[in-house]
Amino acid sequence: MRRSLVLLLCGLVIGGLCLTLNVLQPEKAATPAPTPQVQSYRMLYTRDQTGFASMTVTLASGESYTVDSSLAYDEQGNYMGVYNGLGQPVTVRGQENFALDSTSFQMMLLTATNLPVTASYSGLDEGACGLDSPAARLEIAYHSGETITLAIGKAAASGYSCYVKMAGDNSIHLVPLDFRQVMTRPLKEHHRLVPAINAAPSQAVQIAVVQPDSTAFIATNHIGEDRILTWQIEKPYLHAGSKTHIEAFVDEVCALSAAGYEASVSTLEELAPYGLDTPLRLLVALGDGTIRDIHLGNDAGNGQVYARMDTTGDVYRVRAADLPALVQTGTDELLDRFVALVASKDVRTTTVTLPQGSYVLAQSRDEAGEIVGQTINGVPVPLNLFGDCYEAIVGIQFDKVTADLPMGEPLAEVRYDLLNGSALTVAYYDYDVNYVQAVTGTGGSFLLRRERFDNMITTLKEAMP
């Protein structure tokens, strides 16, 4: 860790040297500066990080928090480890599970060790430099009992530095601006944000959309199983999935990242104000075992939505514009628009039952499972005739989902007996002059154009009068 901190410090040194070359001056509102006392880079102070105990930050807003060192050393000063579950070199006092962003805790630890100065001035007006009411005050405590107190003022006119004053020192110093940018943030802006995982859609093996009422839409990708359509809907009804739309959904979910941290909660009741006690859940399971599980809640304002994006009780904000399109359009967009479509290789027999009789389509197979012939009602038929009939049955496109209950007796019933011993069913009912209602055995209910249903019946009757 010491080595990595030294490397980071070297970056600050280089940045400080570059700043010196830019002839940094106070803001125009400040008293004109005399010639700097120091024209080269130096450290305002240097302390051994083994002695660092805590840092209290008080912001101009009145917010105050304290971080404690979690670095452990042996009696010889050798680094032994970080003693907290988050693996952070510092923890927030009273909020030990607060996950600090790495940029924040690295800056805090560096500040406790040393602070780079690019120039120092005496005689500047503290008010003009923003040091009479500083943006933040830092009190750094060491195990020895020593404390260092710093006041952070305004940004310098150059835009590369800020004014800093150390208690007991009459000079005002220029310090690289990133110190001010980090150390004047409110505490919640120091929280680690959940990043995007940016996984490729091809890596997804299953997706799910779970509504607040627990209604689930679940689709599985049968990769490597030689299926015509790899994505198959498992819930709420057996159905083929749209590869294009599902992959777009995977892409959008995996690209989603937290825009900000809001709060940490520990109970379901505490989730309620954010609408996360009954969330909309977006899940993507990847082949490597990674699961992206995002809970979406209420509108957070400013074009954002409250969200949970990890297994902790942390509540984040995500940009509404980044959410998957189906949040607005609904899960119907993930369906391939066919009712109970199954690949020929999965089917043993297909039976269509009409009030006036039945049609049974079957394909005979050899010992290796290869199709060697096809029959309708036990009569061998050419492949093209069988294919026309089969396509007319499985290729019926629906136009919309409906919650209406079917009325009367079925116009037709279709049963697919699969090679694995299971069966799929679809029943068709009269709906109105334009539509026929299709109801699957697992609860799906659709409307399809009447002419599509009529085409299925006509094709079968013409094949086997």
C-alpha positions in Angstrom: 0.0 0.0 0.0 2.9 2.4 0.9 4.3 2.0 -2.6 0.9 2.7 -4.3 0.4 5.8 -2.1 3.9 7.0 -3.1 3.1 6.6 -6.7 -0.1 8.5 -6.3 1.8 11.3 -4.5 4.2 11.4 -7.4 1.3 12.2 -9.7 0.4 15.1 -7.4 4.0 16.3 -7.4 4.1 16.3 -11.2 0.7 18.1 -11.3 2.1 20.7 -8.8 5.1 21.4 -10.9 3.0 21.9 -13.9 0.9 24.4 -11.9 3.9 26.4 -10.9 4.7 26.9 -14.6 1.3 28.5 -15.1 2.1 31.5 -12.9 -0.8 31.0 -10.5 -2.4 34.1 -9.1 -5.2 34.7 -6.5 -8.6 35.7 -7.8 -9.1 39.2 -9.1 -11.1 40.0 -6.0 -8.1 39.2 -3.8 -5.4 41.6 -2.7 -2.7 41.6 -5.4 -0.1 39.1 -4.4 3.5 39.9 -3.6 6.3 37.8 -4.9 5.9 34.2 -3.7 8.2 33.2 -0.8 8.7 29.8 -2.5 8.9 29.4 -6.2 9.3 25.6 -6.3 7.2 22.6 -5.2 7.3 21.5 -1.6 5.3 19.7 1.1 3.5 21.9 3.6 4.1 19.2 6.2 5.1 15.6 6.3 3.9 13.0 8.8 4.3 9.2 9.1 1.0 7.6 8.1 1.6 5.0 11.0 0.8 7.9 13.3 -2.5 9.0 11.7 -5.5 8.5 13.9 -8.5 10.5 12.5 -9.6 13.4 10.4 -12.7 15.6 11.1 -14.1 17.5 8.2 -16.5 20.4 8.8 -18.1 21.9 5.7 -19.4 25.5 5.3 -22.9 24.0 5.3 -22.4 22.9 8.9 -22.1 19.2 8.0 -19.4 17.5 9.9 -18.0 13.9 9.9 -15.0 12.1 11.1 -13.0 9.3 9.5 -10.8 7.0 11.5 -7.7 5.2 10.3 -8.1 1.4 9.8 -4.4 0.8 8.9 -2.6 -1.5 11.3 1.1 -1.8 11.8 3.4 -4.0 14.0 5.8 -2.6 16.6 8.4 -2.1 13.9 6.0 0.0 11.8 5.5 -2.7 9.2 2.1 -2.5 7.5 -0.1 -5.5 8.6 -3.5 -4.8 6.9 -6.8 -3.0 6.9 -9.1 -4.0 9.7 -12.6 -3.5 8.4 -15.0 -5.5 6.2 -14.9 -2.9 3.4 -11.2 -3.1 2.9 -10.8 0.7 3.3 -7.9 2.5 4.9 -10.3 4.8 6.7 -13.9 4.3 8.0 -16.6 6.9 8.7 -17.1 7.1 12.5 -20.6 5.9 13.4 -21.1 4.6 9.9 -18.5 1.9 9.6 -20.4 0.3 6.7 -20.3 3.5 4.6 -18.5 2.5 1.4 -16.1 5.3 0.6 -15.1 6.0 -3.0 -11.4 5.1 -3.5 -10.6 8.6 -4.7 -12.0 10.0 -1.4 -10.2 7.7 1.0 -6.9 8.0 -0.9 -7.1 11.8 -0.7 -7.9 11.6 3.0 -4.9 9.3 3.7 -2.6 11.4 1.6 -3.7 14.6 3.3 -3.0 13.0 6.7 0.5 12.2 5.4 1.5 15.3 3.5 0.1 18.2 1.4 1.8 19.5 -1.7 2.2 23.3 -2.1 3.0 25.0 -5.4 3.4 28.5 -3.9 3.1 30.3 -0.6 2.3 34.0 0.1 2.3 36.3 3.1 0.1 39.4 3.4 -2.9 38.1 1.3 -6.4 39.2 2.3 -8.0 36.1 3.9 -11.5 37.2 3.1 -10.6 37.7 -0.6 -9.2 34.2 -0.6 -12.3 32.7 1.0 -10.5 31.8 4.2 -12.6 33.9 6.6 -15.5 31.5 6.0 -13.8 28.5 4.4 -15.4 25.9 2.3 -14.1 23.2 4.7 -12.0 22.9 7.8 -9.9 19.8 8.4 -8.6 18.7 11.8 -6.1 15.9 11.5 -5.3 14.0 14.7 -2.3 11.7 15.3 -1.7 9.0 17.9 1.0 11.3 19.4 -1.7 13.8 20.4 -0.6 16.3 17.7 -3.2 17.9 15.5 -3.0 19.8 12.2 -5.8 22.1 11.3 -6.4 23.3 7.7 -8.8 25.8 6.2 -9.8 25.4 2.5 -10.7 28.7 0.7 -11.7 29.6 -2.8 -10.3 28.3 -6.1 -7.6 30.5 -7.5 -8.3 32.4 -10.7 -6.2 30.1 -12.7 -8.6 27.2 -12.0 -5.8 24.9 -11.2 -5.2 25.6 -7.5 -7.0 26.6 -4.3 -6.1 28.7 -1.2 -5.2 26.8 2.0 -4.2 28.0 5.4 -2.7 25.9 8.2 -3.3 27.0 11.8 -0.2 28.5 13.3 1.2 29.5 9.9 0.8 33.1 8.8 1.2 32.3 5.0 -1.5 31.4 2.6 -0.7 28.5 0.3 -1.6 27.3 -3.2 -2.5 23.7 -3.3 -3.6 21.6 -6.3 -7.4 22.1 -6.9 -8.3 18.4 -6.8 -7.6 18.6 -3.0 -10.5 21.1 -2.7 -12.7 19.3 -5.1 -12.6 16.1 -3.1 -12.4 17.4 0.5 -15.3 19.9 0.2 -17.9 17.3 -0.9 -20.8 16.5 1.3 -20.3 13.1 3.0 -22.8 11.3 0.8 -20.8 12.4 -2.3 -17.9 10.4 -1.0 -19.8 7.2 -1.2 -18.7 4.6 -3.7 -21.1 4.4 -6.7 -22.0 1.1 -8.4 -20.5 1.1 -11.9 -21.8 -0.5 -15.1 -20.7 -4.0 -15.7 -21.0 -3.6 -19.5 -21.4 -7.3 -20.2 -22.1 -8.4 -23.8 -25.6 -9.6 -24.5 -24.3 -12.9 -25.7 -23.1 -13.6 -22.1 -26.6 -13.5 -20.7 -28.2 -16.9 -19.8 -31.4 -15.7 -18.2 -33.3 -12.4 -17.7 -36.2 -11.5 -15.5 -38.5 -8.5 -14.9 -40.4 -8.7 -11.7 -43.3 -6.3 -11.2 -44.1 -4.7 -7.8 -47.0 -7.2 -7.5 -44.5 -10.0 -7.9 -45.7 -10.9 -11.4 -42.6 -12.2 -13.1 -41.4 -12.3 -16.7 -38.6 -14.8 -17.0 -36.7 -15.8 -20.2 -33.9 -18.3 -20.6 -31.3 -18.4 -23.3 -30.8 -22.0 -24.5 -27.3 -21.4 -25.8 -25.7 -24.3 -27.6 -28.8 -26.4 -27.8 -29.2 -25.9 -31.6 -32.6 -24.2 -31.2 -34.1 -22.2 -34.0 -35.0 -19.5 -31.4 -32.7 -19.6 -28.4 -34.6 -17.3 -26.0 -37.6 -19.0 -24.5 -40.0 -17.3 -22.1 -40.7 -19.4 -19.0 -43.1 -17.0 -17.3 -45.9 -15.9 -17.3 -46.5 -18.3 -20.2 -44.3 -20.4 -22.4 -43.4 -18.3 -25.4 -40.5 -17.5 -27.8 -38.5 -14.4 -26.9 -37.4 -11.7 -29.3 -33.6 -12.1 -29.6 -33.2 -8.5 -30.8 -35.3 -7.0 -28.0 -33.9 -9.2 -25.2 -30.3 -8.5 -26.2 -31.1 -4.7 -26.2 -32.6 -5.1 -22.7 -29.5 -7.0 -21.5 -27.3 -4.2 -23.0 -29.2 -1.5 -21.3 -29.3 -3.2 -17.9 -25.6 -4.0 -17.9 -24.8 -0.4 -19.0 -26.7 1.1 -16.1 -24.6 2.7 -13.3 -25.4 4.8 -10.2 -25.5 8.5 -10.8 -25.4 9.3 -7.0 -25.8 7.9 -3.5 -28.8 8.8 -1.4 -28.9 6.8 1.9 -28.3 3.5 3.6 -31.2 1.5 5.1 -31.6 -1.6 7.1 -35.3 -2.4 7.2 -38.1 -2.7 4.7 -39.9 0.2 6.3 -37.0 2.4 5.6 -37.1 1.5 1.9 -40.8 2.7 1.6 -40.1 6.4 1.2 -38.0 5.6 -1.9 -40.6 3.2 -3.3 -38.1 0.3 -2.9 -40.2 -1.8 -0.6 -42.2 -2.9 -3.6 -39.7 -2.3 -6.5 -39.7 -3.1 -10.2 -36.7 -5.5 -10.5 -34.5 -5.9 -13.6 -32.3 -9.0 -13.5 -29.7 -10.3 -15.9 -27.8 -13.6 -15.1 -24.5 -14.0 -17.0 -22.7 -17.2 -17.9 -19.9 -16.5 -15.5 -22.2 -16.5 -12.5 -22.6 -12.7 -12.2 -26.1 -11.5 -11.5 -27.1 -7.9 -12.2 -30.2 -7.2 -10.0 -31.5 -3.7 -10.1 -34.4 -2.5 -8.0 -36.2 0.6 -9.2 -38.4 2.8 -7.0 -39.9 6.3 -6.9 -39.0 9.3 -9.0 -36.0 11.1 -7.3 -36.5 14.3 -9.2 -34.0 15.9 -11.6 -34.6 13.2 -14.1 -33.5 10.4 -11.7 -35.1 7.4 -10.1 -34.2 5.8 -6.7 -32.6 2.4 -7.1 -30.8 -0.5 -5.3 -28.0 -1.9 -7.3 -26.1 -4.2 -5.0 -26.7 -6.6 -2.1 -26.3 -3.9 0.6 -29.0 -1.5 2.0 -27.6 1.4 0.0 -30.0 3.5 -2.0 -28.7 5.2 -5.1 -30.1 7.3 -7.9 -30.0 6.4 -11.6 -30.8 8.6 -14.6 -34.3 7.8 -15.9 -32.9 8.4 -19.5 -30.6 5.4 -19.0 -33.3 3.0 -18.0 -34.2 0.1 -20.3 -36.9 1.1 -22.8 -39.2 -1.6 -21.5 -39.7 0.3 -18.3 -41.9 2.6 -20.4 -43.2 0.1 -23.0 -43.7 -3.1 -20.9 -42.4 -6.6 -21.2 -44.5 -7.4 -24.3 -41.7 -5.8 -26.3 -39.5 -8.8 -25.2 -41.8 -11.3 -26.9 -41.3 -12.8 -30.3 -44.8 -12.4 -31.7 -45.8 -16.1 -32.1 -48.1 -18.1 -29.9 -46.5 -21.2 -28.3 -43.9 -21.5 -31.1 -41.8 -24.7 -30.8 -39.0 -26.0 -33.0 -39.8 -29.0 -35.0 -36.9 -30.9 -33.4 -38.6 -30.7 -30.0 -42.0 -32.0 -31.1 -43.2 -35.6 -31.3 -46.7 -34.9 -32.5 -49.0 -31.8 -33.1 -52.7 -32.3 -32.7 -55.3 -29.8 -33.8 -58.8 -30.6 -32.5 -61.8 -29.0 -34.3 -65.5 -29.5 -33.5 -65.7 -31.6 -36.7 -62.6 -33.7 -36.2 -58.8 -33.8 -35.5 -55.6 -33.5 -37.4 -52.5 -35.2 -36.0 -49.1 -34.2 -37.5 -46.2 -36.5 -36.6 -42.6 -37.0 -37.7 -41.0 -40.4 -37.6 -37.4 -40.6 -36.5 -34.6 -43.2 -36.8 -32.5 -44.5 -33.9 -30.2 -41.5 -34.1 -33.2 -39.2 -33.7 -33.1 -37.9 -37.3 -36.4 -37.2 -39.0 -37.1 -39.8 -41.7 -40.7 -39.1 -42.6 -43.9 -37.2 -41.8 -47.6 -38.1 -41.6 -50.9 -36.3 -41.1 -53.6 -38.5 -39.5 -51.3 -41.5 -40.1 -51.0 -40.9 -43.8 -47.5 -40.2 -45.2 -47.3 -36.8 -46.9 -44.6 -34.9 -48.7 -42.3 -32.7 -46.6 -43.5 -29.5 -48.3 -47.2 -30.3 -47.5 -46.3 -31.2 -44.0 -44.3 -28.0 -43.6 -47.1 -25.8 -44.9 -49.5 -27.3 -42.4 -47.0 -27.2 -39.5 -46.1 -23.6 -40.3 -49.8 -22.6 -40.4 -50.2 -24.0 -36.9 -47.1 -22.7 -35.1 -46.6 -19.5 -37.2 -49.8 -17.7 -36.1 -48.9 -14.2 -35.0 -50.8 -12.5 -32.2 -51.5 -8.7 -32.2 -52.0 -7.9 -28.6 -52.2 -9.3 -25.0 -55.6 -9.3 -23.4 -56.9 -9.9 -19.8 -60.4 -10.8 -21.0 -61.7 -14.3 -20.1 -62.5 -16.5 -23.1 -66.2 -17.0 -23.9 -68.0 -20.1 -25.1 -66.5 -23.3 -26.5 -63.1 -23.4 -28.2 -63.1 -23.0 -32.0 -60.0 -25.2 -32.0 -57.5 -26.7 -29.6 -53.8 -27.4 -30.4 -51.6 -29.7 -28.4 -47.8 -30.1 -28.9 -46.5 -33.3 -27.4 -42.7 -32.8 -27.0 -39.9 -35.4 -27.1 -39.1 -34.8 -23.5 -42.6 -36.0 -22.4 -44.1 -32.6 -21.7 -46.9 -31.0 -23.6 -48.0 -27.4 -24.6 -51.5 -26.4 -25.4 -53.3 -23.5 -27.0 -57.0 -23.0 -27.3 -58.7 -20.6 -29.7 -62.0 -18.8 -28.9 -64.3 -16.5 -30.8 -63.7 -12.9 -29.7 -65.2 -10.4 -32.2 -65.5 -9.8 -35.9 -61.8 -9.0 -36.2 -60.1 -11.1 -33.6 -59.8 -14.6 -32.2 -58.6 -15.1 -28.7 -55.7 -17.6 -28.0 -55.2 -18.9 -24.5 -52.2 -21.0 -23.6 -52.2 -23.8 -21.1 -49.9 -21.8 -18.8 -52.1 -18.7 -18.8 -51.1 -16.5 -21.7 -54.0 -14.8 -23.4 -53.7 -13.1 -26.8 -55.8 -11.6 -29.6 -54.9 -12.5 -33.2 -56.4 -11.4 -36.5 -59.2 -13.7 -37.5 -57.8 -14.2 -41.0 -54.7 -15.8 -39.5 -56.7 -18.3 -37.6 -58.9 -19.0 -40.7 -55.7 -19.6 -42.7 -54.6 -22.4 -40.3 -58.0 -24.2 -40.6 -58.1 -23.7 -44.4 -54.5 -25.1 -44.9 -55.3 -28.2 -42.8 -58.6 -28.9 -44.6 -57.0 -28.5 -48.0 -54.2 -30.9 -47.1 -56.5 -33.6 -45.6 -60.1 -33.0 -46.7 
